[in-house]
């Protein structure tokens, strides 16, 4: 249902509002639940852009026994136990009983509500873990392998990748450097190191069984723009391993263990780790900017399935070469005004490569773009009508901006068609500011300002900048249908 919000005056001092400080959000005890983030923090140390050179992942000579001792010794002292404490109100579960006997008071002492693992990545106390490990915490403590315990400070967290960065006050700690996870090969040996079921410093072994794997766990748990390109292994991982280290047989950190695929709630043969390249990018952003800067290609991708292949073949019936699964990623629609449109990519193109990297599925594409920054240029090789075309694309940000107190994102073409809209910008969140004062609500789409259709947050910003005195906002409620 369309409505007019009305007129209001805006005194523009800045088009982007920032909020300082560190905060936590409510946590679910579910093994898959993840949270949301905020934490501006100045960069205290810089992660090098050059990856540590990982040792070659060669296999032993014939007859030589496989030995993981050195890798385990290198890793266990850099992996910590992470405890999540909460001061949420306690009670019996019976409101009347709690009222009569005073049991619903807030606990005077934080109680442990969850545990996991973390990896020390610098000698001065920076620790990477999963966002879902520390979500909802009022206090986080970490314990090293030598039983020394520290209270950790949250630097920042990112639910779209399930990464969080902690800091403890310490010096000369043992640590692991993030290695180049692009060098990881299917079939090579790996170790998972963590604290399953509160069993400290546990090491399990397996092989890499797949790369670029998506299991849709982040979107199902509320991530707005999830990036999943997991390293899949058969190293045993269970509750408490989350946030721990995945290393190759030389002890090089190649991933952060994050999830398992299970029907029973415990390990059944498949575990998933966030690649080190993506972790490194997220950590650098949290240190430098306090949040993660997303690069945006501006497409809606699909794996090459029977349906998308049929769509391509119908689009180009004269194409001399037929495509098959793992030949690339199919573009089924483009974001209006996005980087792909501006660079000449078209719906129906099949992305074969990004730069020199072969792309076989959507997860690989998302992982590669997720490791880039807005403004980076990517060479995109596509198949179109049986021919190979190459385009240079300048990546933009994810299209999410905070303007006048509201977090905004451009609507994609599919959503516009669904609601019969010719324009629109989605309202993701509304905080203190002029948008809230005008009655704009999360879940709505802003379609017009001063009678002018808007399709991007930048459109809204330009109109407000050009006429800050009186602004009329027209919205559409996306939650009604």
Secondary structure, DSSP 8 states (H G I E B T S, - for coil): -EEEEEEE----S-SS----SB-------STT------B----SS---SS-B---------TT-----HHHHHHHHTTEEEEEEEE--B---S-HHHHHHHT--SB-SS-EEEEEEEEEE-STT-EEEE-HHHHTT-SEEEEE-TTS-EEEEEEEEEETTTTEEEEE-S-SS-----BB-GGG--TT-EEEEEE-GGG-SSEEEEEEEEEEEE---HHHHTT-SS----EEEE-S---TT-TT-EEEETT--EEEEEEEE--SSSS--S-EEEEEHHHHHHHHHHHHHHSS---EE--EEEEE--HHHHHHHHHHTTT-SS---TTS-EEEEEE-TT-HHHHHT--TT-EEEEETTEE--SHHHHHHHHHTS-TT-EEEEEEEETTEEEEEEEE-EE-SEEEETTEEEEE--HHHHHHHT-SS-EEEEEE-SSHHHHTT--TTEEEEEETTEE--SHHHHHHHHHH--S-EEEEEEEGGG-
